Amino acid sequence: MARETGILADRAIAALFETGRLISERELDHDQIQPASLDLRLGAKAFRVRASFMPGPNSLVSDKLDRLKLHVVDLSEGAVLETGCVYIVPLMESLDLPANMSASANPKSSTGRLDIFTRVITDHAQEFDKIPAGYRGPLYLEISPRTFPIVARQGSRLSQIRFRIGNAILSEPELLHLHETETLVASSTPNVSGGGIALSIDLKGDANGLIGYRGKHHTAVVDVDKKAQHDVFDFWEPLYSRGRNELILDPDEFYILVSREAVHVPPLYAAEMTPFDPLVGEFRVHYAGFFDPGFGHEAAGGRGSRAVLEVRSHEVPFILEDSQIVGRLVYEHMLQAPEGLYGSGLGSNYQAQGLKLSKHFRG
């Protein structure tokens, strides 16, 4: 029996484009559609603005840009976007969603690992990264590089969007049952609460004691479209365990760490890392939250895939200890099975990963 609610898979996303529900300035790139999401592409201009903003129910984004823009950056040949600045970029894709279909957006994995803060905005929006059912209009991306200045250009893909019909989030009993049959996280005693299954931090490190990386300041630029272009040590300070299996997060520093558990997303499901409750600590984990069907799936070459975590402390130093819970994975049903799985010949960069920096760095 076909499902009536769930996340749209790759074939259905392609059909949105063919039927005019998804509109683009040019043909989609051959690899733009993922198993359960669509990469979004930057348009030709970036507007440097005085501050981030929310359009609100009575405003268009373009009206706010007319009032708040400082200058316009031409992205047609590539341009540097500076740290500490906020840019709004009209995207090449726009939407004409059916009345029963909504969408949500998230930074791509590589975007999060570069500490590029991105959020999708729509006209009349009252929330970032949320596109209401039946939305018709343009999409914009707010971009704010936090640690490294970046080079981006028209067509660069920093964010991704998922389309859904209805509510297909697994309940806690459903999540426990799925874990019993599919092993969603490599834990014999899974912590399921708040609608998600917990992930904890690994601070014991690998065979050499490496537990993560801290971003350096005052670096060269990172070109977001080029792989293996930069030396790790020009941008990152490796962090090693000193035997206490803990790490003090310094305020406003950026860290790349890894989960203790391997993660598995079965083919008929999609997952998302939810922002962790600030009541348990002043830190944010995982800017880039989408996990596609097939992530960590053994048949797709992903056995043992762990979640790389982008971590930033706020306001005060905070001590993370090994095995401390730092996030939760929420699982949703797919509306239909995807044609391709994450890692199965799709050029996926992070299948079967352990602690791993973004694709832009060598080694």
Disulfide bonds with the S-S distance in Angstrom:
none
